[in-house]
Amino acid sequence: MGINEGYGQSLSSAIRHRMEQLNIGNKELSERSGVPLRTVNNILLGITLNPSVNIVMEMAKVLNCTIDDLLNDMADTNPAQPELSNMEKEMLETFRSMDDVDKAEALGIMKGIYYSKYSPK
């Protein structure tokens, strides 16, 4: 399962920004996170637009942040997003209260529902 389909370029920008703040290069991020250098490069170049939650979680740990921090950074680079409904706000609040492992599981469940019902067959 991937993270934030459609916002891959913003994800790469958020990760690059955090890397710059910590003066971490691609190779160091790869080595410290355990994510292959090629995968790191592809994410940062926007080639991999929908990396798995687990990969982003490992990268976030090295960047001293959470997946939420990266998502918030992405939201800052996508200001034209529509207003959230009350249900969406409740879902987001609940999601933010979870640890990263539970977030990955919840996202997997949501994606499973989406792909089984709404994805072209």
C-alpha positions in Angstrom: 0.0 0.0 0.0 1.2 3.5 -0.8 1.0 6.8 0.9 -1.0 9.7 -0.4 -1.6 8.8 -4.0 -1.5 11.8 -6.2 0.8 13.8 -4.0 4.0 12.0 -4.6 5.8 15.1 -5.9 4.8 17.0 -2.7 6.0 14.0 -0.6 9.4 14.2 -2.3 9.5 18.0 -1.6 8.6 17.4 2.1 11.3 14.8 2.5 13.9 16.9 0.6 13.1 19.9 2.8 13.6 17.8 6.0 16.8 16.4 4.6 18.1 19.9 3.9 17.3 21.0 7.5 19.3 18.1 8.9 22.0 18.2 6.2 21.4 14.6 5.3 22.2 13.4 1.8 20.4 10.6 -0.2 23.1 8.0 0.6 22.9 8.7 4.4 19.1 8.6 4.4 19.3 5.3 2.6 21.9 3.8 4.9 20.3 5.0 8.1 16.7 4.0 7.1 17.5 0.7 5.4 15.7 1.9 2.3 17.6 1.1 -0.9 19.4 4.1 -2.4 17.6 3.5 -5.7 14.3 3.7 -3.9 15.3 6.9 -2.0 16.4 8.5 -5.3 13.2 7.5 -7.1 11.1 9.0 -4.4 13.1 12.2 -4.3 13.0 12.5 -8.1 9.2 11.9 -8.2 9.6 8.7 -10.1 8.0 6.7 -7.3 4.9 8.7 -6.6 3.3 6.3 -4.2 5.8 4.7 -1.9 4.7 2.3 0.8 3.8 3.5 4.2 6.6 1.4 5.7 9.2 3.0 3.5 8.1 6.5 4.4 7.9 5.5 8.1 11.5 4.4 8.1 12.6 7.5 6.2 10.7 9.7 8.7 12.5 8.1 11.6 15.8 9.2 10.2 14.4 12.7 9.5 13.4 13.0 13.2 9.7 13.3 12.3 6.6 11.3 11.9 4.5 10.5 8.9 2.0 13.1 10.2 4.8 15.7 10.0 5.5 14.8 6.4 1.8 14.9 5.6 1.4 18.3 7.2 4.4 19.5 5.2 2.7 18.2 2.1 -0.5 20.0 3.0 1.5 23.2 3.3 2.6 22.7 -0.4 -1.0 21.9 -1.5 -3.0 24.9 -0.2 -5.8 24.5 -2.8 -7.2 21.4 -1.1 -11.0 21.5 -0.4 -12.4 22.1 3.1 -12.6 18.8 5.1 -16.1 17.5 6.0 -16.8 16.8 9.7 -16.4 13.1 9.1 -13.0 13.7 7.4 -11.9 15.8 10.3 -12.9 13.1 12.8 -11.0 10.5 10.7 -7.9 12.7 10.6 -8.1 13.4 14.3 -8.4 9.7 15.1 -5.6 8.8 12.7 -3.3 11.4 14.2 -3.8 9.9 17.7 -2.5 6.5 16.5 1.1 5.4 16.5 2.8 4.8 13.2 2.2 1.1 13.2 -1.5 1.5 13.7 -1.6 4.3 11.1 0.0 1.9 8.5 -2.6 -0.7 9.3 -5.5 1.7 9.2 -4.3 3.1 5.9 -4.0 -0.4 4.5 -7.6 -1.2 5.5 -8.8 2.0 3.9 -6.9 1.4 0.7 -8.2 -2.2 0.6 -11.8 -0.9 0.7 -11.0 1.7 -1.9 -9.4 -0.6 -4.4 -12.1 -3.3 -3.9 -15.0 -0.9 -4.5 -13.9 2.2 -6.4 -10.8 1.2 -8.5 -11.4 0.4 -12.2 -11.5 -3.3 -12.7 
